Structure formats: C-alpha cells, structure tokens
Amino acid sequence: MKRQQSCSTPSTASASFPFSPDFLPLAMAFTEKAVRGFAFGEKETSSLVLAVEEIFSFYLDQLSGATGIDLRLANENYQLVVTIGFRVAHPDLGAFNLTYRVNPDDEDSLAGLGPMIAARSVTRLRLDFGHDERLDLQLTRTREYAAVQPLALPALPPAATLRCQLPGSADIDYFARLVAADDATWVPPWLLRSGMAADMLAAGALGGILASRGEAMVGGVFWRNLSESTIELFGPYLLYPDPDDTVLSDLLDEAVGRIARSGARSLLRRQGRLAGYDRFFDRLGELVLIRGGEAVRWTHYYKQLREESGATVYAEPRFAAFLCAEYDRLCLPRQVREALPQSDARGRSAASVFSVDFEPERSLATLRLLVTGNDLAGNFTRHMQLLEREGIHNIIVEIDTASPDDSALVPLLYAVGFTPRLLLPEAGRGDLVIFCPES
C-alpha cells in the first residue's frame, strides 16, 4: 500500500452518528476503513478501532438526553489523531488514569474496564471540554517504527569544506544510525526510529540541518513545534571532535536563522550543557537527573525571537513570588496577580485525570493534569506511589500558567514537598513551570 509522502495540511475523514447501540458497528467500521485508508498498519488499526468501541460503549449510559457522536480522524503521516466528540453531563473519567485498577469483585470497577483499555491502546490522550456539556476525547496513535541499527563512525577524511544542507529520508536514516552508536542520552526517540523522523519531515512536523565535510557527515540539528509560539531545538549532535566549535556554530547559525523566519516567538533547548551558549541563548536553569546511579545535568536554554504583547497570570502567593522573580530575570512582559486557585472544572467530574509521559532512558516521568476533580489529592498520591514502585528516579510535574485546572494543583504540590524549579516561556497554552520534589 502506498504511503502518503507529504501532509503538511493533515488529510481528514469525519462522520457523525446517532449515539445509540445500533450505530456502534457503523462507527467501528468507519474508523477501521479510515485508518486503513490512511495506510496505517494492523496494530494501529486494531488499537484505534478498539478504543472507539470501548469509549462509545462506556458513555452510552451517561448521555445528556438525545445526542449524536462525532468522529474525526486526522492523518499526520507519522501519527493518526482520532477525536471523539459528544455531549455528556458529569462524565466518569477516572478510568483514564494510569493508576486505575479493575477489581473483579466490584461492578463499578469492572465498568471502567472499557475506557481503561482505550487509554492504554493509544500513544496519547487529551480531554477538551466545550460549551453545553461538550466533551472531546482526542486519541493519538503513533505509527509503528523499527529502531535503527547503530553504525560505527567511519574515519574522518582529511579536512574539507564544511557545508550544511537540508536532509532527505536516506540522510536522516544514515545520521540516526551514526548517532545511535554513541551516547544517546539526549537523542529523542523519534530520531532513533529514523522512519518516524523521515515521516515527520515529510509531514512538515520536523525541520533539520545536517553538516558534512566532504563525504563525511559530521553533525546535525533538528527542531519541531512545542506550542503555537515556541519551537524546541534538538542538538546539535556532533559526531566528531569539534575543538573550535566550528560545526556547532555553523549548525546553530543555520538553524536559528531558519527558525527565526518561521514566525515563532521563542526557541527552547533542553538537553545537556551547550558550549558557548550565550551567543545564542539565555539560560533558564537546570535540573539534576539520576540515571544509573549518576547525576546528569538537564540544562534548559531559551531565545526570544520576537517581542511579546504580554499576559496576565493569576497565582497563589507563593507561586506568584516565584513567577515574578523569573519574569523579572528573563525580562518577560507579564503581570502577576495574587489570587486563590480557581478551576473551571467544578462539577465536571468527580475524578481527576493525569497523563504520564515516560522517558525510560532517563528514568523520568512527567505528570500533567488533564482535568481536576474531587479526588485530586488522592489521585496524585496514587500516581506518586505507582511511579516509586516502578523504580522511577526522576519525577516532575508540568504546570501551565494559562490553565485554571493546573492552578488548583499548585497548593497541593507545595503541600507534598514539590517546588517550582524552571519556567519555560510560552511552552504550553501559557508558560510552563516545572515542579520537582525538594529532596
């Protein structure tokens, strides 16, 4: 089956059905045909059809009167995004948590088996609440890709002119194999699966520059959108010693120039320390990660590409003090106002929902609050206990300053010994703040 080679504007398929048991087979058939039509494989197809089936079946008994269900599939080449939308009052969301467990002797627990299966069948889950009790469940499933086979570095030929060029899919595959043979601590998973990086490039979801001397590939740098206004930089990855930083500087000059012309307002890099960073970036700070019993410094850099119009942030007093200090240090136009935590999710769900992103190579888990609920403190504790049982050494929580739900989590984080450590400008809907345990 021929794969789509470019989809900078994702192709979509959508349909609407009455939300009743008689139309479940039709919704499943539509999903299956659409996924296969976008040239995704058997694993991706079966997982998405299963997710649609389980969510459709689970929410049938929770509907807000007569309603319909909308399905929309967006093909982004390297991943498929399925959005399921319908009206429902006070939806039961607890089973979407990683900590949810089924008790065979508890009927209420067994009822949550469907959404639990759906959440674990996909790569990412997002919940969006609209007006008039509208709920949109966004399920993202990444295409299956094989890991690259490491390739030993060839001997560096005699000095030749350094040149930077845009990569093709074969170039990315070759470069990824060379990178995989070295320390891959700061190499993103999509680059170690070069087919995914090539599909992202074709879809317009990734930019990159590779550097060569003669026939030898000597380095590369990549970037992708982190939010609507911020781009994240990956690299430069240098394959050979670069004593005078020539390769590093040329790659950064080329990358920053191209990114600056893209319309993005800011650039973020979060990897290891970067030599001579002050020519390109401001330093946001760093976290110390424990990996294999050793400390690894995770350093964050930032560059403002365009002036901001400013924003107003509401925060409880301790958090407000941190934000004011960081905004002053970074010269960011923000107005911080002290306020008690507010949430627009009151009455929406008794259960809160967290997403958890794992990075096994760094023993790192990132928690994000998808929706708050009456069980927020208990749910957070259950997630922490699970991560500790799994032997995760590094746990961070992301707070979005533009999210009312996130503001409700901040006092709890202080109470259990988390403190704000880093501010990432415009990295989410607003600014992202990284909370870490004090110890």
N, C-alpha and C positions, 0 to 999 in steps of 0.2 A: 504494500500500500504506500502510495507516495505521500511523503510528509510535506506539510506547508513550510516553505522556506523563509517567509517573512510575514510578520503580522504586527507591525508597529502600531496599527489600529486593530485591536483584537476582533476576530470574527466571532459572531454570537449566534446562538439559537435560543429561542424563547417560546414559551407556551403557557396558557392558563387553563385550569381545570376547576370544575366544582370540587370542593373539599368534601368528598364523600367516598365511602369504601369502594363503590362501583368504579371510580376513576383511578384507583391506585394502580391497577395493571397498566393503564394507559400512560400514567406518569412515569412508571418504571420503564416501559418500552420506549417512550420518548427520550428519556435520559440515556438509555443504552444506545439507541441509534445515533444520538447526537455525539456521544463520546467516541463511538467508533468512527463516525463521520469526520471527526477531527483527528483521526489517525492515532488515537491513543491505544495502548495495548490491553491485553486481557486483564491484568492486575488492576490497572487504573479503572477500567470499565466496571469490573465486578465490585470494587470498593465504593465507587460513586453510586451505582445502582442500589447497593445495599444501604448506603447512607440515606438516599432519598426514600427508600421503602420504610426504614425504621423511623425516620422523622415524620413522614406522612402518617404512619400508623399511630405513633405515640400521641400526636397532637389532635387527632380526630375527636377525642373525648374532652378537649379543653377549648373548643371553639367559642368565639363570641357571636353566637347566632349564625345565620346563614352566611357563608363566606366562600371565597374561592382561594385557590393556591396558585402562585405564580412561580414558574421555573425559568431560570435564565442561566445559560452556560456560555462562558467567555473563554475562548481559546487563546492563550498567551504563548503558545508554541511549546515552551518548556513546562508549563503547568496549565491546569484547567480549573476555572473558578465557577462553582455552582452556587447560585443564590436561590434560596427557597423563601418566599415571602407570603405571609398570610396575617390575618387579624386574630389575636388571641388575648384575652384578659388574664393577667397574673399567671404567665406561663411557668411551668415547672422546669427549671433549668439545671438543677443540682447534678443530674447525671452526666453533664458535660465536663465535670471536673475530673482531673486525673486521679483524685483520691476516692472517687465513687467505687463502692464495692457492693456486689449483689449477695444478699443473704437468701439462700433457697427457702428458708422457713418464714420469710417476710414478704407478703404480697406486694406491699408498697415498694419494697426494694426491687423485687422482680420486675415491677412495672417500668423501672428506669433502665432496664437492660437494653432497650432499643436505642435511645439516644446515646448511651454509653458506647455501644458498638459503632454508631455513626461517627461520634467524635474521634474514635480510635482507628477509623478506617481511612481518615484523610490526613493530610500534612498539617493543615492549619484550620482553625475555626475562628470565626468572628461573629459577634452579635450586634445588630443595629436595631435601635428602637425608633420608630417614627410616630407620626400623629395617628390618632384614632386607633390605638392599640395595635399598630402595625409592628410586626417582628420580621426582620430579615436575617436568616441564617446563611452565612457565607462560608462555604466549604471549599478549601483549596487542596487540590491533589497534584503533586509534582509527578512528572513523567519518570518512569524507571530508567536509571542510567547506570552503566558499569563504571567502577573505579578504574582510573588509569593504571597502567603498569609502569613503575619507575624506570627511568632510563639514565644510565650513568653519563655524567658530563664528558663530552669529548675534550681533547686537549685544545686549549685556546690557541688559535693560529697567530702568526706574527701580527704586530699592530696594524690595524686597518681603520679606515674612516668609520666613525660611529654614525649610524643612521637610525632614525625612529620611523616606524611605519604602522599603519592600521593592520590588524591581524585578520586572517581568514580562518576558517574552521580547522584546516590542517595545521596552521601555525599555532593555534591555541592548543591543539592536541599535543603537538611536539613540545611546546613550552611547559604544559602541565606535567608531562612525563619527566622532564628535567627537574622541575620544582619538587615533584613528589619524591625524588631521590634524596632530597636534603631535609632539614628540619622543617616540618610542615605546621608548626605551632600556630602561625598567623595566616595560613593559607585557607581561604574559605572552602567549604565542602563542594560548592558548585565548580570550582576550578579543578579540584581533584577528580571530578567527574566531567571530563572535558567536553563530552557530548552535551551536557547541560549548559556549560558556558557558551558553546557554539550556538545552541538554540536561543539562549538569552541574547546573544549578539545579533542574531538574525531577526529577533523579535523587537529589537530596539530597546531592550531592557538592560543592556550592558554596553559600556564603552571600554576601549582598551588601546594601549600602545605597546608595541614590542620594539626592543632595541637590539641591533646586530652590529657586529664588526666583521666585515667580510661575509663569510658563510656561517659564522658562529652567532647563535642567539645568546645575548649576554644579559638581558633583563626585560622586565615588563611591568606594567602598571594597569589597573582596571578601576572602573567606577560604575556605580549604579545609584538610582534614586533611593533615598532613605525615607523621604517625605515629599510633600508637594514642593517644598522650597529648599531642601537640603540634599546634597549628593554625598555619598560615602565613598572614600578612596581606599583601594586595596593595593598595598605595595608602597613603593617599588620593591619588586623581588629581584635581587641581584644574584646572578649565577656564578660570577667570578669576583675575585677581589677588585675593589674599586677605590684604591688608596686616595685619589684626589677628588672623589665624589663626582667624576665627570658623567658617568652613566646615570647615577641617581639624579643629578641636577637636570640633565637633558630630559629625562623621562618626566620629572615633575614640571619642568617648564612647559613641555608639550601638553601634558595632561591638564594642568591648571589653566592654561590658555584656552583649551577646548571647552573645559567645564565653564569657564567664565563667560564664554559666548553662548552657553546653553540657556541662559536666563535664570539659573539657580541663584539663590541669595546667599547660600553658605555651603561650605565644604567641611566634611568631618573625616578624620582619620583616627582609628582606634586599633592599634596594634602594639608592637614593641617600640622602643625609643628610636627616634629618627635623627640621624646626624645632621647638624646644620639646619634644624627645623625652623629657626627664627626667620629665615629668609622667606619662608612660605606660609608659616602658621603661627598662631598663638597657642600656647599650651594650656589646655583645660585642666589637666591633672592626671593622676594615675591611680590605679588600684593594684594591689598585690594579690595575685592568684597563687594558690598552692597546687602544684602539679607534680605528681610523683615524689612528694616529699620536699620539693624545691620551690622556692619563691620565684614567680615570673611576673615581671612588671608589665602591666597593661596600660599603656600611655595613650591619652586622648589629646588630639590636636584639632584646631578649628581655624577656618579662614572665612572672614566675611567678604563676600563678593559684590554685594550691593547694599545700599542703605536700606534700613527697615523703617516702616512707618510707626512702629511701636505697638505696645499692647498693654492691657491691664490684667494683672494677676491677683486673684484673691487667695489668701493663705492664712492658716492659723499662726499665732505669734512666733513660735519657734521656727517654723518653716519660712515665714516671712523674713526673719532675720537672715537666714541663710541665703535666700533669694536676693535680697537687697545687696548683700556683700558680693555675690557673684555677678550680678548685673553691673554693679559699680566697677568691679575689676575688669570686666570684659567690655565696658562702655556700651552696653546694650540698652536701647530705649524702652524700658519697661516701667510701669507704675505698679507698685506692690501695695495692696490694701489688706490690712488685717481683717479677717472675717472668720466666723465659725464655719466648720465644714458643712457643705451643702451637697445634696445629691438629687439628681432628677430621676432617680430610680426608685424612690419610695413608693411602695405599693405595687411595684412592677414584678418582683419575685421575692419569695421568702428565702431563696437560696442564692448566694453569691457564686460567681464563676471566675476562676483564674485560668489563664493559659500558662503553660510552662514550656520554654524553649531550652532544649538540652544541647550542650556542646561537649560531648564525651572527651574529646582530645584535650580539653582544658578543665575537665571536671567542673563545669559551670552550668548553673541553672538560672534562667531569667524568668521571674514571675511578673505577669501583667494582669491587672484586674480587668475583666471583661464587663462585669456588671456587679454592683454591690447588692447586698441582701441582709436579712436579719441575722444570718449566721456568720457574718464576716469574720469575727474574731476566731470562732471555732474552725472555720474553713481554712483560714490562714495557718492556724496551728497544725491542722491535719496535713497540709502541704509541707510544712517545715519538717514534721516528723517523718513523712514519707521520704523526702529528699535525704534526710540524715540516715535513714535505714538503707537507702540505696548507695550510701558512701559518697555523696556529692560534697566536695570540699568547699566549693565557692557558690554562694547563693546571693543574688542581687534582686532588687525589686525596682521596676521602672515606674515612675510617676509622671504622668502628662499634666502639665500645669493648666491645660485647657479643658481637662476632664473633670466635671463635678463629681463623678463616681470616684475618681482617684483621690480627690481631696478628702473624701470620707475615710480613706485608708491611712492617711498620713498620721493622725494621732495614734492609731493602733501600732504603726511601725515604731514610733518613738517609745511607746509603752513596752514593747517587747525587745528593745535594745538595738533597733536599727537607726542609723543616722544618715543624712544626705551627704554624699561624698563628691559627686560630679554633677555639673549642669551641662546639658548638650543643647545648644540653641536650635530651636525650630526643627528638632529631630522627630517630632510627632505632630499632633494637631497643634500643639504649642511647643514649649520647651520640655525636654525630658530631663528628669532628675533621677540619678541612680542612688538608691539607698542600700547600705550594706550593714551587716552586723558590726557592732562596735569592736568585738573581740576578733 
